């Protein structure tokens, strides 16, 4: 049986404008914005595995830690908890965008 994998692109996002239009009752701001997506970005691949793990590669992988507080692992754990899925996954993040560059989601 062939190994199944799911791939997702996470393209760079460029804000053409961002305007704060008000404040919500929970303290968050109401925003109006216009964004475009660039032809470059990060990518995520997930494959079935016995346990949850994260591999980091790409030119900016060294700026991230694979530890338990990594956002990719946190999102995977939350997804598993919310859906009741107990299977593991080997997740590979290819980090092509600089960390904290303002081009992410």
MOPAC internal coordinates of N, CA, C and O (Angstrom, degrees):
PM7 1SCF
backbone

  N    0.0000 0     0.00 0     0.00 0    0    0    0
  C    1.4534 1     0.00 0     0.00 0    1    0    0
  C    1.5249 1   108.88 1     0.00 0    2    1    0
  O    1.2310 1   120.29 1   -46.37 1    3    2    1
  N    1.3068 1   117.06 1   133.63 1    3    2    1
  C    1.4623 1   121.58 1  -179.38 1    5    3    2
  C    1.5248 1   110.57 1   -71.13 1    6    5    3
  O    1.2310 1   121.62 1   -34.66 1    7    6    5
  N    1.3191 1   114.51 1   145.34 1    7    6    5
  C    1.4589 1   120.22 1   177.73 1    9    7    6
  C    1.5258 1   109.52 1   -70.76 1   10    9    7
  O    1.2310 1   120.58 1   -51.60 1   11   10    9
  N    1.3216 1   116.50 1   128.40 1   11   10    9
  C    1.4626 1   120.89 1   179.08 1   13   11   10
  C    1.5232 1   109.20 1   -87.17 1   14   13   11
  O    1.2310 1   120.97 1   -39.47 1   15   14   13
  N    1.3085 1   115.76 1   140.53 1   15   14   13
  C    1.4604 1   120.91 1   176.53 1   17   15   14
  C    1.5198 1   108.62 1  -141.39 1   18   17   15
  O    1.2310 1   121.23 1   -32.56 1   19   18   17
  N    1.3080 1   115.25 1   147.44 1   19   18   17
  C    1.4569 1   122.00 1   175.49 1   21   19   18
  C    1.5180 1   107.03 1  -116.73 1   22   21   19
  O    1.2310 1   120.77 1   -51.99 1   23   22   21
  N    1.3313 1   116.14 1   128.01 1   23   22   21
  C    1.4653 1   121.65 1   179.41 1   25   23   22
  C    1.5215 1   109.05 1  -114.35 1   26   25   23
  O    1.2310 1   120.83 1   -38.74 1   27   26   25
  N    1.3229 1   116.03 1   141.26 1   27   26   25
  C    1.4666 1   120.86 1   176.49 1   29   27   26
  C    1.5182 1   109.27 1  -139.45 1   30   29   27
  O    1.2310 1   121.32 1   -44.50 1   31   30   29
  N    1.3140 1   115.08 1   135.50 1   31   30   29
  C    1.4631 1   120.79 1   175.62 1   33   31   30
  C    1.5228 1   108.89 1   -89.09 1   34   33   31
  O    1.2310 1   120.90 1   -35.04 1   35   34   33
  N    1.3140 1   115.89 1   144.96 1   35   34   33
  C    1.4640 1   122.72 1   175.10 1   37   35   34
  C    1.5260 1   107.14 1  -126.23 1   38   37   35
  O    1.2310 1   120.59 1  -100.07 1   39   38   37
  N    1.3405 1   116.48 1    79.93 1   39   38   37
  C    1.4635 1   119.44 1  -173.56 1   41   39   38
  C    1.5258 1   112.93 1   -67.41 1   42   41   39
  O    1.2310 1   121.41 1   -25.90 1   43   42   41
  N    1.3229 1   114.90 1   154.10 1   43   42   41
  C    1.4607 1   120.58 1   174.78 1   45   43   42
  C    1.5193 1   108.68 1   -63.00 1   46   45   43
  O    1.2310 1   121.23 1   -38.27 1   47   46   45
  N    1.3234 1   115.25 1   141.73 1   47   46   45
  C    1.4591 1   121.91 1  -179.93 1   49   47   46
  C    1.5215 1   107.89 1  -114.45 1   50   49   47
  O    1.2310 1   120.82 1   -48.56 1   51   50   49
  N    1.3170 1   116.04 1   131.44 1   51   50   49
  C    1.4606 1   120.61 1   178.88 1   53   51   50
  C    1.5252 1   107.99 1  -117.94 1   54   53   51
  O    1.2310 1   120.68 1   -58.30 1   55   54   53
  N    1.3361 1   116.31 1   121.70 1   55   54   53
  C    1.4633 1   121.48 1   177.28 1   57   55   54
  C    1.5181 1   109.55 1   -79.34 1   58   57   55
  O    1.2310 1   120.35 1   -60.70 1   59   58   57
  N    1.3166 1   116.94 1   119.30 1   59   58   57
  C    1.4585 1   120.37 1   174.22 1   61   59   58
  C    1.5222 1   110.06 1   -80.69 1   62   61   59
  O    1.2310 1   120.84 1   145.94 1   63   62   61
  N    1.3341 1   116.00 1   -34.06 1   63   62   61
  C    1.4606 1   120.26 1   168.28 1   65   63   62
  C    1.5136 1   108.67 1  -158.11 1   66   65   63
  O    1.2310 1   121.17 1   -23.81 1   67   66   65
  N    1.3170 1   115.37 1   156.19 1   67   66   65
  C    1.4559 1   122.94 1   178.17 1   69   67   66
  C    1.5188 1   106.78 1  -144.01 1   70   69   67
  O    1.2310 1   120.71 1   -58.50 1   71   70   69
  N    1.3286 1   116.25 1   121.50 1   71   70   69
  C    1.4558 1   121.06 1  -176.37 1   73   71   70
  C    1.5241 1   109.01 1  -127.76 1   74   73   71
  O    1.2310 1   120.16 1   -52.63 1   75   74   73
  N    1.3276 1   117.30 1   127.37 1   75   74   73
  C    1.4581 1   122.09 1   175.03 1   77   75   74
  C    1.5240 1   107.27 1   -81.15 1   78   77   75
  O    1.2310 1   120.75 1   -59.48 1   79   78   77
  N    1.3387 1   116.18 1   120.52 1   79   78   77
  C    1.4652 1   120.21 1  -175.82 1   81   79   78
  C    1.5194 1   113.57 1  -104.57 1   82   81   79
  O    1.2310 1   120.00 1   172.68 1   83   82   81
  N    1.3146 1   117.61 1    -7.32 1   83   82   81
  C    1.4582 1   120.62 1  -179.48 1   85   83   82
  C    1.5121 1   110.50 1   167.30 1   86   85   83
  O    1.2310 1   121.46 1    10.87 1   87   86   85
  N    1.3313 1   114.82 1  -169.13 1   87   86   85
  C    1.4545 1   120.43 1  -179.03 1   89   87   86
  C    1.5239 1   108.49 1  -133.36 1   90   89   87
  O    1.2310 1   120.95 1   -44.27 1   91   90   89
  N    1.3353 1   115.79 1   135.73 1   91   90   89
  C    1.4545 1   121.31 1   179.18 1   93   91   90
  C    1.5224 1   109.98 1   -82.22 1   94   93   91
  O    1.2310 1   120.70 1   -13.71 1   95   94   93
  N    1.3230 1   116.27 1   166.29 1   95   94   93
  C    1.4644 1   120.80 1  -179.61 1   97   95   94
  C    1.5249 1   112.22 1   -66.53 1   98   97   95
  O    1.2310 1   120.04 1   158.21 1   99   98   97
  N    1.3399 1   117.52 1   -21.79 1   99   98   97
  C    1.4658 1   120.38 1   178.91 1  101   99   98
  C    1.5266 1   112.53 1   -87.91 1  102  101   99
  O    1.2310 1   120.21 1  -174.98 1  103  102  101
  N    1.3313 1   117.19 1     5.02 1  103  102  101
  C    1.4588 1   120.94 1   176.98 1  105  103  102
  C    1.5163 1   114.83 1    95.65 1  106  105  103
  O    1.2310 1   120.01 1   164.52 1  107  106  105
  N    1.3320 1   117.59 1   -15.48 1  107  106  105
  C    1.4601 1   120.08 1   178.06 1  109  107  106
  C    1.5251 1   109.93 1   -77.34 1  110  109  107
  O    1.2310 1   120.72 1   -25.60 1  111  110  109
  N    1.3182 1   116.22 1   154.40 1  111  110  109
  C    1.4572 1   121.07 1  -179.27 1  113  111  110
  C    1.5262 1   111.60 1   -87.18 1  114  113  111
  O    1.2310 1   121.17 1   -31.91 1  115  114  113
  N    1.3116 1   115.36 1   148.09 1  115  114  113
  C    1.4592 1   121.86 1   170.05 1  117  115  114
  C    1.5192 1   106.89 1   -85.37 1  118  117  115
  O    1.2310 1   120.50 1   -46.15 1  119  118  117
  N    1.3203 1   116.64 1   133.85 1  119  118  117
  C    1.4576 1   120.97 1  -174.59 1  121  119  118
  C    1.5192 1   111.61 1  -126.04 1  122  121  119
  O    1.2310 1   121.70 1   -30.39 1  123  122  121
  N    1.3033 1   114.35 1   149.61 1  123  122  121
  C    1.4551 1   122.58 1   169.28 1  125  123  122
  C    1.5203 1   105.06 1  -125.32 1  126  125  123
  O    1.2310 1   120.19 1   -52.40 1  127  126  125
  N    1.3230 1   117.24 1   127.60 1  127  126  125
  C    1.4588 1   118.65 1  -177.73 1  129  127  126
  C    1.5191 1   110.64 1  -149.53 1  130  129  127
  O    1.2310 1   121.89 1   -17.54 1  131  130  129
  N    1.3011 1   114.00 1   162.46 1  131  130  129
  C    1.4560 1   121.82 1   173.99 1  133  131  130
  C    1.5186 1   106.66 1  -131.68 1  134  133  131
  O    1.2310 1   120.86 1   -56.76 1  135  134  133
  N    1.3319 1   115.96 1   123.24 1  135  134  133
  C    1.4597 1   120.52 1  -178.09 1  137  135  134
  C    1.5232 1   109.98 1  -124.45 1  138  137  135
  O    1.2310 1   121.34 1   -23.67 1  139  138  137
  N    1.3113 1   115.04 1   156.33 1  139  138  137
  C    1.4606 1   122.19 1   170.08 1  141  139  138
  C    1.5231 1   107.02 1  -128.43 1  142  141  139
  O    1.2310 1   120.89 1   -26.46 1  143  142  141
  N    1.3092 1   115.89 1   153.54 1  143  142  141
  C    1.4519 1   120.74 1   179.26 1  145  143  142
  C    1.5187 1   109.26 1  -104.84 1  146  145  143
  O    1.2310 1   120.99 1   -42.83 1  147  146  145
  N    1.3082 1   115.71 1   137.17 1  147  146  145
  C    1.4612 1   122.40 1  -177.82 1  149  147  146
  C    1.5263 1   110.11 1   -88.33 1  150  149  147
  O    1.2310 1   121.01 1   -10.88 1  151  150  149
  N    1.3039 1   115.67 1   169.12 1  151  150  149
  C    1.4573 1   121.58 1   179.58 1  153  151  150
  C    1.5211 1   113.76 1   -82.97 1  154  153  151
  O    1.2310 1   119.98 1  -175.51 1  155  154  153
  N    1.3194 1   117.64 1     4.49 1  155  154  153
  C    1.4637 1   122.29 1   177.68 1  157  155  154
  C    1.5186 1   108.28 1  -120.13 1  158  157  155
  O    1.2310 1   120.85 1   -20.72 1  159  158  157
  N    1.3174 1   115.98 1   159.28 1  159  158  157
  C    1.4538 1   119.40 1   177.97 1  161  159  158
  C    1.5083 1   111.86 1   171.49 1  162  161  159
  O    1.2310 1   121.51 1     3.50 1  163  162  161
  N    1.3052 1   114.72 1  -176.50 1  163  162  161
  C    1.4551 1   122.21 1   176.51 1  165  163  162
  C    1.5265 1   108.34 1   -87.82 1  166  165  163
  O    1.2310 1   120.71 1   -12.13 1  167  166  165
  N    1.3265 1   116.25 1   167.87 1  167  166  165
  C    1.4620 1   120.08 1   173.62 1  169  167  166
  C    1.5209 1   109.27 1  -140.52 1  170  169  167
  O    1.2310 1   121.59 1   -27.98 1  171  170  169
  N    1.3191 1   114.56 1   152.02 1  171  170  169
  C    1.4648 1   121.89 1  -179.41 1  173  171  170
  C    1.5225 1   107.92 1  -128.17 1  174  173  171
  O    1.2310 1   120.69 1   -46.99 1  175  174  173
  N    1.3272 1   116.29 1   133.01 1  175  174  173
  C    1.4580 1   122.47 1   175.46 1  177  175  174
  C    1.5209 1   108.02 1  -126.01 1  178  177  175
  O    1.2310 1   120.37 1   -45.29 1  179  178  177
  N    1.3234 1   116.90 1   134.71 1  179  178  177
  C    1.4660 1   121.44 1   177.61 1  181  179  178
  C    1.5207 1   108.85 1  -125.19 1  182  181  179
  O    1.2310 1   121.53 1   -45.15 1  183  182  181
  N    1.3382 1   114.68 1   134.85 1  183  182  181
  C    1.4655 1   122.12 1   178.00 1  185  183  182
  C    1.5288 1   108.59 1  -127.78 1  186  185  183
  O    1.2310 1   120.07 1   -31.58 1  187  186  185
  N    1.3244 1   117.48 1   148.42 1  187  186  185
  C    1.4628 1   119.57 1   175.99 1  189  187  186
  C    1.5287 1   110.87 1   -59.04 1  190  189  187
  O    1.2310 1   120.90 1   -37.95 1  191  190  189
  N    1.3205 1   115.88 1   142.05 1  191  190  189
  C    1.4676 1   121.50 1   179.01 1  193  191  190
  C    1.5259 1   108.45 1  -156.01 1  194  193  191
  O    1.2310 1   121.07 1   -12.97 1  195  194  193
  N    1.3118 1   115.56 1   167.03 1  195  194  193
  C    1.4589 1   120.72 1   179.79 1  197  195  194
  C    1.5141 1   113.66 1   -71.57 1  198  197  195
  O    1.2310 1   120.39 1   154.06 1  199  198  197
  N    1.3237 1   116.86 1   -25.94 1  199  198  197
  C    1.4610 1   121.63 1  -179.06 1  201  199  198
  C    1.5270 1   108.74 1  -143.09 1  202  201  199
  O    1.2310 1   120.97 1   -14.35 1  203  202  201
  N    1.3089 1   115.75 1   165.65 1  203  202  201
  C    1.4566 1   121.09 1   178.47 1  205  203  202
  C    1.5237 1   109.46 1   -81.28 1  206  205  203
  O    1.2310 1   120.73 1   -52.25 1  207  206  205
  N    1.3360 1   116.20 1   127.75 1  207  206  205
  C    1.4649 1   120.30 1   177.97 1  209  207  206
  C    1.5193 1   109.18 1  -145.78 1  210  209  207
  O    1.2310 1   121.12 1   -18.65 1  211  210  209
  N    1.3232 1   115.46 1   161.35 1  211  210  209
  C    1.4580 1   121.49 1  -178.96 1  213  211  210
  C    1.5144 1   109.57 1  -132.44 1  214  213  211
  O    1.2310 1   121.21 1   -50.26 1  215  214  213
  N    1.3205 1   115.29 1   129.74 1  215  214  213
  C    1.4648 1   122.50 1   171.95 1  217  215  214
  C    1.5128 1   107.35 1  -110.86 1  218  217  215
  O    1.2310 1   120.71 1   -42.03 1  219  218  217
  N    1.3048 1   116.24 1   137.97 1  219  218  217
  C    1.4618 1   121.63 1   178.05 1  221  219  218
  C    1.5133 1   108.76 1  -116.24 1  222  221  219
  O    1.2310 1   120.26 1   -49.24 1  223  222  221
  N    1.3298 1   117.11 1   130.76 1  223  222  221
  C    1.4554 1   120.05 1   172.64 1  225  223  222
  C    1.5181 1   108.68 1  -145.96 1  226  225  223
  O    1.2310 1   120.72 1    -2.20 1  227  226  225
  N    1.3127 1   116.22 1   177.80 1  227  226  225
  C    1.4550 1   121.09 1  -176.87 1  229  227  226
  C    1.5164 1   110.85 1   104.15 1  230  229  227
  O    1.2310 1   120.16 1   -11.59 1  231  230  229
  N    1.3305 1   117.29 1   168.41 1  231  230  229
  C    1.4593 1   121.19 1  -173.67 1  233  231  230
  C    1.5274 1   114.85 1   -65.00 1  234  233  231
  O    1.2310 1   119.42 1   159.35 1  235  234  233
  N    1.3308 1   118.71 1   -20.65 1  235  234  233
  C    1.4619 1   120.36 1  -178.31 1  237  235  234
  C    1.5257 1   112.53 1  -114.84 1  238  237  235
  O    1.2310 1   120.28 1  -164.81 1  239  238  237
  N    1.3284 1   117.08 1    15.19 1  239  238  237
  C    1.4621 1   121.47 1  -179.21 1  241  239  238
  C    1.5195 1   112.19 1   -63.29 1  242  241  239
  O    1.2310 1   120.28 1   147.30 1  243  242  241
  N    1.3238 1   117.08 1   -32.70 1  243  242  241
  C    1.4586 1   120.77 1  -177.84 1  245  243  242
  C    1.5140 1   113.92 1   -64.20 1  246  245  243
  O    1.2310 1   119.76 1   161.96 1  247  246  245
  N    1.3239 1   118.07 1   -18.04 1  247  246  245
  C    1.4585 1   121.47 1  -179.71 1  249  247  246
  C    1.5287 1   112.16 1   -83.06 1  250  249  247
  O    1.2310 1   120.25 1   173.40 1  251  250  249
  N    1.3315 1   117.14 1    -6.60 1  251  250  249
  C    1.4591 1   122.02 1  -179.26 1  253  251  250
  C    1.5103 1   110.57 1  -110.90 1  254  253  251
  O    1.2310 1   120.76 1   -26.77 1  255  254  253
  N    1.3171 1   116.15 1   153.23 1  255  254  253
  C    1.4499 1   121.03 1   174.22 1  257  255  254
  C    1.5170 1   110.00 1  -105.79 1  258  257  255
  O    1.2310 1   119.54 1   -39.52 1  259  258  257
  N    1.3359 1   118.47 1   140.48 1  259  258  257
  C    1.4606 1   121.02 1   179.88 1  261  259  258
  C    1.5235 1   112.78 1   -83.38 1  262  261  259
  O    1.2310 1   120.27 1  -174.32 1  263  262  261
  N    1.3302 1   117.08 1     5.68 1  263  262  261
  C    1.4523 1   121.58 1  -175.24 1  265  263  262
  C    1.5153 1   114.09 1   -63.75 1  266  265  263
  O    1.2310 1   120.81 1    -3.22 1  267  266  265
  N    1.3269 1   116.06 1   176.78 1  267  266  265
  C    1.4654 1   121.33 1  -173.95 1  269  267  266
  C    1.5278 1   114.03 1   -64.53 1  270  269  267
  O    1.2310 1   119.68 1   163.29 1  271  270  269
  N    1.3348 1   118.21 1   -16.71 1  271  270  269
  C    1.4629 1   119.79 1   179.39 1  273  271  270
  C    1.5303 1   112.44 1   -90.12 1  274  273  271
  O    1.2310 1   119.90 1  -177.13 1  275  274  273
  N    1.3363 1   117.80 1     2.87 1  275  274  273
  C    1.4562 1   120.84 1   177.16 1  277  275  274
  C    1.5298 1   108.95 1   -61.72 1  278  277  275
  O    1.2310 1   120.30 1   -44.01 1  279  278  277
  N    1.3344 1   117.03 1   135.99 1  279  278  277
  C    1.4702 1   121.52 1  -175.95 1  281  279  278
  C    1.5229 1   113.03 1   -62.43 1  282  281  279
  O    1.2310 1   119.98 1   147.76 1  283  282  281
  N    1.3219 1   117.64 1   -32.24 1  283  282  281
  C    1.4676 1   120.47 1   178.74 1  285  283  282
  C    1.5254 1   109.70 1   -65.13 1  286  285  283
  O    1.2310 1   120.34 1   134.33 1  287  286  285
  N    1.3262 1   116.95 1   -45.67 1  287  286  285
  C    1.4646 1   120.24 1   178.54 1  289  287  286
  C    1.5219 1   111.15 1   -67.07 1  290  289  287
  O    1.2310 1   120.21 1   140.27 1  291  290  289
  N    1.3308 1   117.20 1   -39.73 1  291  290  289
  C    1.4632 1   120.28 1   178.60 1  293  291  290
  C    1.5274 1   110.57 1   -61.61 1  294  293  291
  O    1.2310 1   120.13 1   137.58 1  295  294  293
  N    1.3345 1   117.36 1   -42.42 1  295  294  293
  C    1.4668 1   120.94 1   178.41 1  297  295  294
  C    1.5256 1   110.81 1   -64.68 1  298  297  295
  O    1.2310 1   120.14 1   138.96 1  299  298  297
  N    1.3268 1   117.34 1   -41.04 1  299  298  297
  C    1.4672 1   121.00 1   179.45 1  301  299  298
  C    1.5270 1   110.83 1   -64.64 1  302  301  299
  O    1.2310 1   120.07 1   138.04 1  303  302  301
  N    1.3317 1   117.47 1   -41.96 1  303  302  301
  C    1.4669 1   120.57 1   178.57 1  305  303  302
  C    1.5308 1   110.90 1   -65.00 1  306  305  303
  O    1.2310 1   120.31 1   139.35 1  307  306  305
  N    1.3271 1   117.02 1   -40.65 1  307  306  305
  C    1.4637 1   120.65 1   178.77 1  309  307  306
  C    1.5230 1   110.59 1   -64.96 1  310  309  307
  O    1.2310 1   120.17 1   136.39 1  311  310  309
  N    1.3254 1   117.29 1   -43.61 1  311  310  309
  C    1.4632 1   121.22 1   177.85 1  313  311  310
  C    1.5256 1   110.69 1   -59.70 1  314  313  311
  O    1.2310 1   120.33 1   134.59 1  315  314  313
  N    1.3212 1   116.97 1   -45.41 1  315  314  313
  C    1.4648 1   120.72 1   179.49 1  317  315  314
  C    1.5257 1   111.02 1   -62.18 1  318  317  315
  O    1.2310 1   120.24 1   136.19 1  319  318  317
  N    1.3280 1   117.15 1   -43.81 1  319  318  317
  C    1.4631 1   120.77 1  -179.17 1  321  319  318
  C    1.5274 1   111.76 1   -65.73 1  322  321  319
  O    1.2310 1   120.20 1   137.98 1  323  322  321
  N    1.3129 1   117.22 1   -42.02 1  323  322  321
  C    1.4686 1   121.26 1  -177.71 1  325  323  322
  C    1.5263 1   112.92 1   -71.92 1  326  325  323
  O    1.2310 1   120.30 1   152.39 1  327  326  325
  N    1.3335 1   117.03 1   -27.61 1  327  326  325
  C    1.4683 1   120.35 1  -178.03 1  329  327  326
  C    1.5190 1   113.08 1  -100.70 1  330  329  327
  O    1.2310 1   120.12 1   171.20 1  331  330  329
  N    1.3257 1   117.37 1    -8.80 1  331  330  329
  C    1.4533 1   120.61 1  -178.98 1  333  331  330
  C    1.5186 1   113.64 1    75.58 1  334  333  331
  O    1.2310 1   120.27 1  -162.88 1  335  334  333
  N    1.3182 1   117.09 1    17.12 1  335  334  333
  C    1.4636 1   121.74 1   180.00 1  337  335  334
  C    1.5242 1   108.59 1   -87.16 1  338  337  335
  O    1.2310 1   120.66 1   -51.29 1  339  338  337
  N    1.3290 1   116.35 1   128.71 1  339  338  337
  C    1.4631 1   119.60 1  -179.04 1  341  339  338
  C    1.5239 1   112.83 1  -107.03 1  342  341  339
  O    1.2310 1   119.98 1   177.33 1  343  342  341
  N    1.3242 1   117.64 1    -2.67 1  343  342  341
  C    1.4669 1   120.41 1  -179.42 1  345  343  342
  C    1.5235 1   110.39 1   -68.67 1  346  345  343
  O    1.2310 1   121.20 1   -28.34 1  347  346  345
  N    1.3237 1   115.31 1   151.66 1  347  346  345
  C    1.4539 1   120.38 1   177.47 1  349  347  346
  C    1.5140 1   111.50 1   -89.27 1  350  349  347
  O    1.2310 1   121.42 1    -3.70 1  351  350  349
  N    1.3175 1   114.88 1   176.30 1  351  350  349
  C    1.4609 1   120.88 1   178.03 1  353  351  350
  C    1.5165 1   109.11 1  -154.39 1  354  353  351
  O    1.2310 1   121.34 1   -36.21 1  355  354  353
  N    1.3150 1   115.04 1   143.79 1  355  354  353
  C    1.4593 1   120.69 1   169.97 1  357  355  354
  C    1.5219 1   105.83 1   -97.43 1  358  357  355
  O    1.2310 1   120.63 1   -67.34 1  359  358  357
  N    1.3146 1   116.40 1   112.66 1  359  358  357
  C    1.4612 1   121.78 1  -177.62 1  361  359  358
  C    1.5224 1   108.40 1  -105.17 1  362  361  359
  O    1.2310 1   120.93 1   -48.36 1  363  362  361
  N    1.3219 1   115.83 1   131.64 1  363  362  361
  C    1.4613 1   121.51 1   176.18 1  365  363  362
  C    1.5191 1   108.40 1  -115.92 1  366  365  363
  O    1.2310 1   120.85 1   -57.45 1  367  366  365
  N    1.3246 1   115.98 1   122.55 1  367  366  365
  C    1.4589 1   122.10 1   175.24 1  369  367  366
  C    1.5192 1   107.93 1  -106.20 1  370  369  367
  O    1.2310 1   120.71 1   -61.66 1  371  370  369
  N    1.3192 1   116.26 1   118.34 1  371  370  369
  C    1.4579 1   121.33 1   174.51 1  373  371  370
  C    1.5202 1   106.68 1   -97.75 1  374  373  371
  O    1.2310 1   121.37 1   -71.88 1  375  374  373
  N    1.3294 1   114.98 1   108.12 1  375  374  373
  C    1.4653 1   122.32 1  -172.20 1  377  375  374
  C    1.5204 1   109.58 1   -93.89 1  378  377  375
  O    1.2310 1   120.99 1   -82.16 1  379  378  377
  N    1.3466 1   115.71 1    97.84 1  379  378  377
  C    1.4617 1   121.75 1   179.58 1  381  379  378
  C    1.5209 1   113.10 1   -98.55 1  382  381  379
  O    1.2310 1   120.45 1   166.06 1  383  382  381
  N    1.3342 1   116.74 1   -13.94 1  383  382  381
  C    1.4635 1   121.53 1   180.00 1  385  383  382
  C    1.5225 1   109.98 1  -103.18 1  386  385  383
  O    1.2310 1   119.83 1   -36.93 1  387  386  385
  N    1.3248 1   117.92 1   143.07 1  387  386  385
  C    1.4633 1   119.98 1   176.95 1  389  387  386
  C    1.5285 1   110.65 1   -61.57 1  390  389  387
  O    1.2310 1   120.84 1   -38.20 1  391  390  389
  N    1.3226 1   116.01 1   141.80 1  391  390  389
  C    1.4559 1   121.97 1   177.84 1  393  391  390
  C    1.5315 1   108.81 1   -66.57 1  394  393  391
  O    1.2310 1   120.57 1   -40.96 1  395  394  393
  N    1.3259 1   116.51 1   139.04 1  395  394  393
  C    1.4687 1   123.60 1   178.08 1  397  395  394
  C    1.5281 1   112.53 1    58.07 1  398  397  395
  O    1.2310 1   120.45 1  -147.20 1  399  398  397
  N    1.3264 1   116.74 1    32.80 1  399  398  397
  C    1.4651 1   120.82 1  -179.27 1  401  399  398
  C    1.5255 1   112.62 1   -87.20 1  402  401  399
  O    1.2310 1   120.56 1   172.10 1  403  402  401
  N    1.3331 1   116.54 1    -7.90 1  403  402  401
  C    1.4490 1   120.20 1  -178.69 1  405  403  402
  C    1.5150 1   113.53 1    83.59 1  406  405  403
  O    1.2310 1   120.09 1  -171.79 1  407  406  405
  N    1.3318 1   117.43 1     8.21 1  407  406  405
  C    1.4659 1   120.11 1  -178.48 1  409  407  406
  C    1.5195 1   112.97 1  -103.31 1  410  409  407
  O    1.2310 1   120.24 1  -179.44 1  411  410  409
  N    1.3309 1   117.15 1     0.56 1  411  410  409
  C    1.4552 1   120.62 1  -179.99 1  413  411  410
  C    1.5126 1   111.41 1   -87.12 1  414  413  411
  O    1.2310 1   121.08 1     7.59 1  415  414  413
  N    1.3402 1   115.55 1  -172.41 1  415  414  413
  C    1.4561 1   120.93 1  -176.87 1  417  415  414
  C    1.4716 1   113.01 1   -70.56 1  418  417  415
  O    1.2310 1   120.10 1   180.00 1  419  418  417

